[in-house]
Amino acid sequence: PVNDIDFAARDFDSDVAWATIISAVHAKLPMGASCGGGGDEAALAQAYREVGLVSNHIYALLDARTLRDGAHQCRVVQLRNPWASEREWNGAWSRRSGLW
């Protein structure tokens, strides 16, 4: 099966998207993710660079989890850059993040 989740779609539903991703994780289906496309490409590329991502680039989506701390929850995905470039996610929940 092939599913394309468009986070910019007018009818985007984050709960439906998350359920689709979790279902694919449990089924051990191969998944990918990308960022970029549409809008001001130069500004988007700069914003992605600042957090360690590559615009218009595909990543392997390895896992997805819902982390819970009491009443709070956070949905996280584990991505891998198959090209293993020098850029690495440096935002919340990154390898060096204090949130772990």
Order of alpha helices (4+ residues) and beta strands (2+ residues): alpha-beta-alpha-beta-beta
